[in-house]
Amino acid sequence: MARRYDTNDATDRVTGLREAASAVRRGELVVLPTDTVYGIGADAFSSEAVTDLLAAKGRGRNMPTPVLIGSPNTLHGLVTDFSELAWELVDAFWPGALTLVAKHQPSLQWDLGDTRGTVAVRMPLHPVAIELLTEVGPMAVSSANLTGHPAPEDCDAAKEMLGDSVSVYLDGGPTPGNVPSSIVDVSREVPLLLRAGALSAEELRKVVPDLEVAN
């Protein structure tokens, strides 16, 4: 039976974060609020948990799961060939609604789907998410919806779709918005905007003037 905790209540928040961290360490799934939409998350280094996450969403391996982190410093252990331009994007927009696609360290023992040697990574601007990520480390996190359905802006919508496939729901109330993060590929010489979301190409070009935009 899934457990649900109101993170706007101080006591419930402490208990919920503790239970969510324990669930992640056991290889179970949790739902957490972010600064964009609610996410379904698992231990990024547990291939079984990531497989369960994809199954819960009805999503194939051809759509790899992004990774959320609690600090930019975590990038040092996850990515390689990270350019100065990429770090400038991190400095300007993290924590926030910017996902960066970078080459991951070849030594990492994880399976996020068919990533072709890259990882999509983001640091969200949400205190509950940051607290959980700081406690458990990098998490594979995707929007907490069934594939083909709208991404949830509140915990009720997430629970209605995902039910008991999730062990712990952290209810932070409605999210600030339902616009997804923008995605920039920094694994190439000139960064490429793959998806314009909360951040426009114009905003991103203030930091990376040569930013290219995918067709």
Accessible surface in RSA format (square Angstrom, percent):
REM  Atomic radii and reference values for relative SASA: ProtOr
REM  Chains: A
REM  Algorithm: Lee & Richards
REM  Probe-radius: 1.40
REM  Slices: 20
REM RES _ NUM      All-atoms   Total-Side   Main-Chain    Non-polar    All polar
REM                ABS   REL    ABS   REL    ABS   REL    ABS   REL    ABS   REL
RES MET A   1   197.42 102.2 134.06  88.7  63.36 150.9 120.42 102.4  77.00 102.0
RES ALA A   2    12.78  11.7   0.00   0.0  12.78  29.1   0.43   0.6  12.34  32.7
RES ARG A   3    81.87  34.4  77.86  39.7   4.01   9.5  53.13  72.6  28.74  17.4
RES ARG A   4    94.86  39.8  67.92  34.6  26.93  64.1  32.29  44.1  62.57  37.9
RES TYR A   5    28.33  13.2  27.92  15.9   0.41   1.1  17.05  12.8  11.28  13.9
RES ASP A   6    63.59  44.5  61.29  61.0   2.30   5.4  22.97  54.1  40.61  40.5
RES THR A   7     4.27   3.0   0.94   0.9   3.34   7.9   0.00   0.0   4.27   6.5
RES ASN A   8   113.63  78.4  76.31  73.7  37.32  89.9  30.57  73.6  83.06  80.3
RES ASP A   9    68.51  48.0  62.70  62.4   5.81  13.7  18.70  44.0  49.81  49.7
RES ALA A  10    81.52  74.9  67.63 104.4  13.88  31.6  74.03 104.3   7.49  19.8
RES THR A  11   105.59  75.1  99.29 100.7   6.30  15.0  68.96  92.6  36.63  55.4
RES ASP A  12    43.99  30.8  42.83  42.6   1.15   2.7   5.74  13.5  38.25  38.1
RES ARG A  13    64.12  26.9  64.12  32.7   0.00   0.0  17.91  24.5  46.22  28.0
RES VAL A  14    97.58  64.2  92.91  84.1   4.67  11.2  95.72  83.2   1.86   5.1
RES THR A  15    37.67  26.8  37.67  38.2   0.00   0.0  22.54  30.3  15.12  22.9
RES GLY A  16     0.00   0.0   0.00   N/A   0.00   0.0   0.00   0.0   0.00   0.0
RES LEU A  17    15.52   8.6  13.64   9.8   1.88   4.7  13.97   9.8   1.55   4.2
RES ARG A  18   134.23  56.4 125.43  63.9   8.80  20.9  70.52  96.4  63.71  38.6
RES GLU A  19    40.87  23.5  40.87  30.9   0.00   0.0   3.78   7.3  37.09  30.3
RES ALA A  20     0.00   0.0   0.00   0.0   0.00   0.0   0.00   0.0   0.00   0.0
RES ALA A  21     3.36   3.1   3.36   5.2   0.00   0.0   3.36   4.7   0.00   0.0
RES SER A  22    37.21  31.4  34.05  45.4   3.16   7.3  14.09  30.0  23.12  32.4
RES ALA A  23     0.00   0.0   0.00   0.0   0.00   0.0   0.00   0.0   0.00   0.0
RES VAL A  24     3.75   2.5   3.45   3.1   0.30   0.7   3.45   3.0   0.30   0.8
RES ARG A  25   139.89  58.7 104.60  53.3  35.29  84.0  62.83  85.9  77.07  46.7
RES ARG A  26   132.88  55.8  96.78  49.3  36.10  86.0  71.27  97.4  61.61  37.3
RES GLY A  27    22.59  27.9   0.00   N/A  22.59  27.9  12.39  34.0  10.20  22.8
RES GLU A  28    56.63  32.5  51.98  39.3   4.65  11.1  25.76  49.8  30.87  25.2
RES LEU A  29     7.63   4.2   6.34   4.5   1.29   3.2   6.34   4.5   1.29   3.5
RES VAL A  30     0.00   0.0   0.00   0.0   0.00   0.0   0.00   0.0   0.00   0.0
RES VAL A  31     0.00   0.0   0.00   0.0   0.00   0.0   0.00   0.0   0.00   0.0
RES LEU A  32     0.03   0.0   0.03   0.0   0.00   0.0   0.03   0.0   0.00   0.0
RES PRO A  33     0.88   0.6   0.88   0.8   0.00   0.0   0.88   0.7   0.00   0.0
RES THR A  34     4.87   3.5   4.87   4.9   0.00   0.0   4.14   5.6   0.74   1.1
RES ASP A  35    22.29  15.6  11.72  11.7  10.57  25.0   8.70  20.5  13.60  13.6
RES THR A  36    11.00   7.8  10.17  10.3   0.83   2.0   3.34   4.5   7.66  11.6
RES VAL A  37    15.20  10.0  14.54  13.2   0.65   1.6  14.54  12.6   0.65   1.8
RES TYR A  38     0.00   0.0   0.00   0.0   0.00   0.0   0.00   0.0   0.00   0.0
RES GLY A  39     2.68   3.3   0.00   N/A   2.68   3.3   2.68   7.4   0.00   0.0
RES ILE A  40     0.00   0.0   0.00   0.0   0.00   0.0   0.00   0.0   0.00   0.0
RES GLY A  41     0.00   0.0   0.00   N/A   0.00   0.0   0.00   0.0   0.00   0.0
RES ALA A  42     0.00   0.0   0.00   0.0   0.00   0.0   0.00   0.0   0.00   0.0
RES ASP A  43    40.17  28.1  39.77  39.6   0.40   0.9   3.93   9.2  36.25  36.1
RES ALA A  44     0.14   0.1   0.00   0.0   0.14   0.3   0.00   0.0   0.14   0.4
RES PHE A  45    82.67  41.4  61.35  38.0  21.33  55.5  61.91  37.5  20.76  59.4
RES SER A  46    22.34  18.9  17.62  23.5   4.72  10.9  15.38  32.8   6.96   9.7
RES SER A  47    45.19  38.2  42.33  56.5   2.86   6.6  19.50  41.5  25.69  36.0
RES GLU A  48   124.37  71.4 119.49  90.4   4.89  11.6  67.29 130.2  57.08  46.6
RES ALA A  49     0.43   0.4   0.00   0.0   0.43   1.0   0.20   0.3   0.22   0.6
RES VAL A  50     1.81   1.2   1.81   1.6   0.00   0.0   1.81   1.6   0.00   0.0
RES THR A  51    81.24  57.8  79.46  80.6   1.78   4.2  58.34  78.4  22.90  34.6
RES ASP A  52    73.28  51.3  69.89  69.6   3.39   8.0  12.74  30.0  60.54  60.4
RES LEU A  53     0.00   0.0   0.00   0.0   0.00   0.0   0.00   0.0   0.00   0.0
RES LEU A  54    10.01   5.6  10.01   7.2   0.00   0.0  10.01   7.0   0.00   0.0
RES ALA A  55    75.96  69.8  47.24  72.9  28.73  65.3  57.56  81.1  18.40  48.7
RES ALA A  56    17.40  16.0   1.16   1.8  16.24  36.9  10.47  14.7   6.93  18.4
RES LYS A  57     5.62   2.7   4.36   2.7   1.25   3.0   0.71   0.6   4.91   5.2
RES GLY A  58    57.78  71.3   0.00   N/A  57.78  71.3  35.42  97.2  22.36  50.1
RES ARG A  59    46.53  19.5  32.20  16.4  14.33  34.1   4.64   6.3  41.89  25.4
RES GLY A  60    37.37  46.1   0.00   N/A  37.37  46.1  28.17  77.3   9.20  20.6
RES ARG A  61   110.67  46.5 104.80  53.4   5.87  14.0  59.57  81.4  51.10  31.0
RES ASN A  62   111.46  76.9  90.04  87.0  21.42  51.6  35.79  86.1  75.67  73.1
RES MET A  63    91.12  47.2  87.61  58.0   3.51   8.4  69.54  59.1  21.58  28.6
RES PRO A  64    42.65  31.1  34.19  31.2   8.46  30.8  34.19  28.2   8.46  52.6
RES THR A  65     3.01   2.1   0.12   0.1   2.89   6.9   0.51   0.7   2.50   3.8
RES PRO A  66    36.68  26.7  36.42  33.2   0.27   1.0  36.68  30.3   0.00   0.0
RES VAL A  67     0.00   0.0   0.00   0.0   0.00   0.0   0.00   0.0   0.00   0.0
RES LEU A  68     7.90   4.4   7.90   5.7   0.00   0.0   7.90   5.5   0.00   0.0
RES ILE A  69     0.54   0.3   0.23   0.2   0.31   0.7   0.54   0.4   0.00   0.0
RES GLY A  70    12.83  15.8   0.00   N/A  12.83  15.8   2.97   8.1   9.86  22.1
RES SER A  71    38.38  32.4  38.18  51.0   0.20   0.5  30.43  64.8   7.95  11.1
RES PRO A  72    43.86  32.0  43.79  39.9   0.06   0.2  43.86  36.2   0.00   0.0
RES ASN A  73   112.15  77.3 104.65 101.1   7.50  18.1  25.30  60.9  86.85  83.9
RES THR A  74    44.28  31.5  32.64  33.1  11.64  27.7  26.06  35.0  18.22  27.5
RES LEU A  75     0.00   0.0   0.00   0.0   0.00   0.0   0.00   0.0   0.00   0.0
RES HIS A  76   120.23  65.7 102.19  71.0  18.04  46.2  71.29  73.5  48.94  56.9
RES GLY A  77    47.97  59.2   0.00   N/A  47.97  59.2  36.62 100.5  11.35  25.4
RES LEU A  78     6.68   3.7   6.68   4.8   0.00   0.0   6.68   4.7   0.00   0.0
RES VAL A  79     7.95   5.2   2.21   2.0   5.74  13.8   2.21   1.9   5.74  15.6
RES THR A  80    41.21  29.3  35.32  35.8   5.88  14.0  15.08  20.3  26.13  39.5
RES ASP A  81   103.59  72.6  70.62  70.3  32.97  78.0  32.20  75.8  71.40  71.2
RES PHE A  82    30.39  15.2   7.71   4.8  22.68  59.0   8.21   5.0  22.19  63.5
RES SER A  83    47.60  40.2  37.02  49.4  10.58  24.4  44.05  93.8   3.55   5.0
RES GLU A  84   133.37  76.6 128.85  97.5   4.53  10.8  60.49 117.0  72.89  59.5
RES LEU A  85    57.90  32.2  57.45  41.1   0.45   1.1  57.45  40.3   0.45   1.2
RES ALA A  86     0.00   0.0   0.00   0.0   0.00   0.0   0.00   0.0   0.00   0.0
RES TRP A  87    58.53  23.5  58.53  28.3   0.00   0.0  43.46  23.2  15.07  24.4
RES GLU A  88    78.07  44.8  75.34  57.0   2.72   6.5  28.77  55.6  49.30  40.3
RES LEU A  89     0.31   0.2   0.31   0.2   0.00   0.0   0.31   0.2   0.00   0.0
RES VAL A  90     3.55   2.3   1.91   1.7   1.64   4.0   1.91   1.7   1.64   4.5
RES ASP A  91   115.00  80.6  83.59  83.2  31.40  74.3  32.24  75.9  82.76  82.5
RES ALA A  92    54.29  49.9  16.17  24.9  38.12  86.7  26.51  37.3  27.78  73.6
RES PHE A  93    36.24  18.1  27.35  16.9   8.88  23.1  33.26  20.2   2.98   8.5
RES TRP A  94    20.74   8.3   0.16   0.1  20.58  48.3   0.44   0.2  20.30  32.9
RES PRO A  95    52.85  38.5  42.58  38.8  10.26  37.3  42.58  35.2  10.26  63.8
RES GLY A  96     8.09  10.0   0.00   N/A   8.09  10.0   8.09  22.2   0.00   0.0
RES ALA A  97    16.65  15.3  11.23  17.3   5.43  12.3  11.23  15.8   5.43  14.4
RES LEU A  98     0.00   0.0   0.00   0.0   0.00   0.0   0.00   0.0   0.00   0.0
RES THR A  99     7.51   5.3   7.51   7.6   0.00   0.0   1.83   2.5   5.68   8.6
RES LEU A 100     0.00   0.0   0.00   0.0   0.00   0.0   0.00   0.0   0.00   0.0
RES VAL A 101    21.03  13.8  21.03  19.0   0.00   0.0  21.03  18.3   0.00   0.0
RES ALA A 102     1.73   1.6   1.73   2.7   0.00   0.0   1.73   2.4   0.00   0.0
RES LYS A 103    86.41  42.2  85.72  52.6   0.69   1.6  41.66  37.5  44.74  47.7
RES HIS A 104    30.24  16.5  25.26  17.6   4.97  12.7  17.36  17.9  12.88  15.0
RES GLN A 105    49.46  27.7  49.46  36.1   0.00   0.0   5.81  12.4  43.65  33.1
RES PRO A 106   114.56  83.5  86.07  78.5  28.50 103.6  90.80  75.0  23.77 147.7
RES SER A 107    87.42  73.9  66.84  89.2  20.58  47.4  55.33 117.8  32.10  45.0
RES LEU A 108    33.70  18.8  22.12  15.8  11.58  29.1  23.67  16.6  10.04  27.0
RES GLN A 109   150.71  84.3 135.81  99.3  14.90  35.5  65.76 140.0  84.95  64.4
RES TRP A 110    33.65  13.5   5.93   2.9  27.72  65.1   9.37   5.0  24.28  39.4
RES ASP A 111    54.29  38.0  48.28  48.1   6.02  14.2  19.98  47.0  34.32  34.2
RES LEU A 112     2.37   1.3   0.66   0.5   1.71   4.3   0.66   0.5   1.71   4.6
RES GLY A 113     7.91   9.8   0.00   N/A   7.91   9.8   0.00   0.0   7.91  17.7
RES ASP A 114    64.83  45.4  57.26  57.0   7.57  17.9  21.09  49.6  43.74  43.6
RES THR A 115    25.62  18.2  16.33  16.6   9.29  22.1   8.57  11.5  17.04  25.8
RES ARG A 116   216.62  91.0 175.45  89.4  41.18  98.0  86.17 117.8 130.45  79.1
RES GLY A 117    37.09  45.7   0.00   N/A  37.09  45.7  26.40  72.5  10.69  23.9
RES THR A 118    32.76  23.3  32.37  32.8   0.39   0.9  18.95  25.5  13.80  20.9
RES VAL A 119     3.04   2.0   0.11   0.1   2.93   7.1   3.04   2.6   0.00   0.0
RES ALA A 120    25.21  23.2  20.20  31.2   5.00  11.4  20.20  28.5   5.00  13.3
RES VAL A 121     0.01   0.0   0.00   0.0   0.01   0.0   0.01   0.0   0.00   0.0
RES ARG A 122    12.49   5.2  12.49   6.4   0.00   0.0   0.85   1.2  11.64   7.1
RES MET A 123    19.82  10.3  19.82  13.1   0.00   0.0  19.80  16.8   0.02   0.0
RES PRO A 124     0.00   0.0   0.00   0.0   0.00   0.0   0.00   0.0   0.00   0.0
RES LEU A 125   109.91  61.2 100.86  72.2   9.04  22.7 101.11  71.0   8.79  23.7
RES HIS A 126    25.39  13.9  24.03  16.7   1.36   3.5  10.58  10.9  14.82  17.2
RES PRO A 127    88.26  64.3  77.78  70.9  10.48  38.1  85.12  70.3   3.14  19.5
RES VAL A 128     3.54   2.3   3.54   3.2   0.00   0.0   3.54   3.1   0.00   0.0
RES ALA A 129     0.00   0.0   0.00   0.0   0.00   0.0   0.00   0.0   0.00   0.0
RES ILE A 130    40.86  23.2  40.86  30.4   0.00   0.0  40.86  29.4   0.00   0.0
RES GLU A 131    82.05  47.1  76.41  57.8   5.64  13.4  34.07  65.9  47.99  39.2
RES LEU A 132     0.54   0.3   0.07   0.0   0.47   1.2   0.54   0.4   0.00   0.0
RES LEU A 133     2.87   1.6   0.00   0.0   2.87   7.2   0.00   0.0   2.87   7.7
RES THR A 134   100.93  71.8  72.35  73.3  28.59  68.1  71.67  96.3  29.26  44.2
RES GLU A 135   104.01  59.7  82.96  62.8  21.05  50.1  22.33  43.2  81.69  66.7
RES VAL A 136    33.38  22.0   1.26   1.1  32.11  77.4   5.57   4.8  27.81  75.4
RES GLY A 137    22.76  28.1   0.00   N/A  22.76  28.1  21.32  58.5   1.45   3.2
RES PRO A 138    20.82  15.2  18.73  17.1   2.10   7.6  18.73  15.5   2.10  13.0
RES MET A 139     0.12   0.1   0.12   0.1   0.00   0.0   0.12   0.1   0.00   0.0
RES ALA A 140     0.00   0.0   0.00   0.0   0.00   0.0   0.00   0.0   0.00   0.0
RES VAL A 141     9.43   6.2   5.64   5.1   3.79   9.1   5.64   4.9   3.79  10.3
RES SER A 142     7.10   6.0   1.86   2.5   5.25  12.1   5.33  11.3   1.78   2.5
RES SER A 143    35.50  30.0  26.11  34.8   9.38  21.6  13.53  28.8  21.96  30.8
RES ALA A 144     0.00   0.0   0.00   0.0   0.00   0.0   0.00   0.0   0.00   0.0
RES ASN A 145    11.10   7.7  11.10  10.7   0.00   0.0   0.00   0.0  11.10  10.7
RES LEU A 146    60.18  33.5  60.18  43.1   0.00   0.0  60.18  42.3   0.00   0.0
RES THR A 147    66.04  47.0  45.61  46.2  20.42  48.7  47.50  63.8  18.54  28.0
RES GLY A 148    80.13  98.8   0.00   N/A  80.13  98.8  39.80 109.2  40.33  90.3
RES HIS A 149    95.82  52.4  85.77  59.6  10.05  25.7  59.22  61.0  36.60  42.6
RES PRO A 150   110.82  80.8  97.60  89.0  13.23  48.1 108.72  89.8   2.10  13.1
RES ALA A 151    38.41  35.3  22.55  34.8  15.85  36.1  22.55  31.8  15.85  42.0
RES PRO A 152     3.65   2.7   0.00   0.0   3.65  13.3   3.65   3.0   0.00   0.0
RES GLU A 153    75.42  43.3  71.98  54.5   3.44   8.2  15.35  29.7  60.07  49.0
RES ASP A 154    55.29  38.7  55.29  55.0   0.00   0.0  11.64  27.4  43.64  43.5
RES CYS A 155     1.06   0.8   0.30   0.3   0.76   1.8   0.30   0.8   0.76   0.8
RES ASP A 156    86.52  60.6  81.57  81.2   4.94  11.7  27.80  65.4  58.72  58.6
RES ALA A 157    34.58  31.8  28.41  43.8   6.17  14.0  33.89  47.7   0.68   1.8
RES ALA A 158     0.00   0.0   0.00   0.0   0.00   0.0   0.00   0.0   0.00   0.0
RES LYS A 159    62.40  30.4  58.91  36.1   3.49   8.3  24.89  22.4  37.50  39.9
RES GLU A 160   157.91  90.7 121.66  92.0  36.25  86.3  50.46  97.6 107.45  87.7
RES MET A 161    41.14  21.3  23.25  15.4  17.89  42.6  24.19  20.6  16.95  22.5
RES LEU A 162     8.99   5.0   0.03   0.0   8.96  22.5   2.83   2.0   6.16  16.6
RES GLY A 163    24.76  30.5   0.00   N/A  24.76  30.5  24.25  66.5   0.52   1.2
RES ASP A 164    97.31  68.2  66.65  66.3  30.66  72.5  29.90  70.4  67.41  67.2
RES SER A 165    55.97  47.3  27.34  36.5  28.63  66.0  39.14  83.3  16.83  23.6
RES VAL A 166     0.89   0.6   0.00   0.0   0.89   2.1   0.26   0.2   0.63   1.7
RES SER A 167    25.21  21.3  19.49  26.0   5.72  13.2   8.23  17.5  16.98  23.8
RES VAL A 168     0.00   0.0   0.00   0.0   0.00   0.0   0.00   0.0   0.00   0.0
RES TYR A 169     0.00   0.0   0.00   0.0   0.00   0.0   0.00   0.0   0.00   0.0
RES LEU A 170     0.00   0.0   0.00   0.0   0.00   0.0   0.00   0.0   0.00   0.0
RES ASP A 171    27.17  19.0  27.05  26.9   0.12   0.3   1.76   4.2  25.41  25.3
RES GLY A 172    16.47  20.3   0.00   N/A  16.47  20.3   1.38   3.8  15.09  33.8
RES GLY A 173    16.75  20.7   0.00   N/A  16.75  20.7  15.57  42.7   1.18   2.6
RES PRO A 174   114.77  83.6  96.47  87.9  18.30  66.5  96.47  79.6  18.30 113.8
RES THR A 175    13.13   9.3   0.07   0.1  13.06  31.1   1.53   2.1  11.60  17.5
RES PRO A 176   110.76  80.7  63.30  57.7  47.46 172.5  77.15  63.7  33.61 208.9
RES GLY A 177    27.90  34.4   0.00   N/A  27.90  34.4  27.73  76.1   0.17   0.4
RES ASN A 178    82.50  56.9  69.09  66.8  13.41  32.3   3.90   9.4  78.60  76.0
RES VAL A 179    75.51  49.7  71.72  64.9   3.79   9.1  73.18  63.6   2.33   6.3
RES PRO A 180    58.00  42.3  56.45  51.5   1.55   5.6  58.00  47.9   0.00   0.0
RES SER A 181     8.49   7.2   6.60   8.8   1.90   4.4   0.97   2.1   7.52  10.5
RES SER A 182     0.00   0.0   0.00   0.0   0.00   0.0   0.00   0.0   0.00   0.0
RES ILE A 183    35.11  20.0  35.11  26.2   0.00   0.0  35.11  25.3   0.00   0.0
RES VAL A 184     0.00   0.0   0.00   0.0   0.00   0.0   0.00   0.0   0.00   0.0
RES ASP A 185    22.82  16.0  22.82  22.7   0.00   0.0   0.00   0.0  22.82  22.8
RES VAL A 186     4.14   2.7   0.26   0.2   3.87   9.3   0.52   0.5   3.62   9.8
RES SER A 187    30.14  25.5  12.67  16.9  17.47  40.3   4.45   9.5  25.69  36.0
RES ARG A 188    94.75  39.8  78.53  40.0  16.22  38.6  32.69  44.7  62.06  37.6
RES GLU A 189   168.36  96.7 136.35 103.2  32.01  76.2  60.53 117.1 107.82  88.0
RES VAL A 190    49.12  32.3  46.80  42.4   2.32   5.6  47.34  41.1   1.78   4.8
RES PRO A 191     2.09   1.5   2.09   1.9   0.00   0.0   2.09   1.7   0.00   0.0
RES LEU A 192    31.80  17.7  31.80  22.8   0.00   0.0  31.80  22.3   0.00   0.0
RES LEU A 193     4.00   2.2   2.58   1.8   1.42   3.6   2.58   1.8   1.42   3.8
RES LEU A 194    81.67  45.5  54.39  38.9  27.29  68.6  54.81  38.5  26.87  72.3
RES ARG A 195    98.28  41.3  93.48  47.7   4.80  11.4  48.74  66.6  49.54  30.0
RES ALA A 196    68.68  63.1  39.90  61.6  28.78  65.5  39.90  56.2  28.78  76.2
RES GLY A 197    21.09  26.0   0.00   N/A  21.09  26.0   2.58   7.1  18.51  41.4
RES ALA A 198    47.90  44.0  20.43  31.5  27.47  62.5  25.21  35.5  22.69  60.1
RES LEU A 199    23.76  13.2  23.76  17.0   0.00   0.0  23.76  16.7   0.00   0.0
RES SER A 200    40.34  34.1  37.05  49.4   3.29   7.6  34.51  73.5   5.83   8.2
RES ALA A 201    14.48  13.3  12.59  19.4   1.89   4.3  12.59  17.7   1.89   5.0
RES GLU A 202   119.14  68.4 112.78  85.3   6.36  15.1  66.00 127.7  53.14  43.4
RES GLU A 203    65.94  37.9  65.72  49.7   0.22   0.5  20.89  40.4  45.04  36.8
RES LEU A 204     0.08   0.0   0.08   0.1   0.00   0.0   0.08   0.1   0.00   0.0
RES ARG A 205    89.17  37.4  82.80  42.2   6.36  15.2  30.92  42.3  58.25  35.3
RES LYS A 206   168.95  82.4 129.96  79.7  38.98  92.8  90.84  81.8  78.11  83.2
RES VAL A 207    33.87  22.3  22.13  20.0  11.73  28.3  26.36  22.9   7.51  20.4
RES VAL A 208     0.75   0.5   0.75   0.7   0.00   0.0   0.75   0.7   0.00   0.0
RES PRO A 209    96.81  70.6  80.27  73.2  16.54  60.1  81.85  67.6  14.95  92.9
RES ASP A 210   106.01  74.3  94.76  94.3  11.24  26.6  22.81  53.7  83.20  83.0
RES LEU A 211     4.65   2.6   0.00   0.0   4.65  11.7   0.00   0.0   4.65  12.5
RES GLU A 212    76.60  44.0  72.84  55.1   3.77   9.0  29.94  57.9  46.66  38.1
RES VAL A 213    75.69  49.8  52.60  47.6  23.09  55.6  52.60  45.7  23.09  62.6
RES ALA A 214    39.72  36.5  20.37  31.4  19.35  44.0  25.42  35.8  14.30  37.9
RES ASN A 215   200.51 138.3 126.76 122.5  73.75 177.6  69.69 167.7 130.82 126.4
END  Absolute sums over single chains surface
CHAIN  1 A     9633.7       7512.6       2121.1       5197.0       4436.7
END  Absolute sums over all chains
TOTAL          9633.7       7512.6       2121.1       5197.0       4436.7
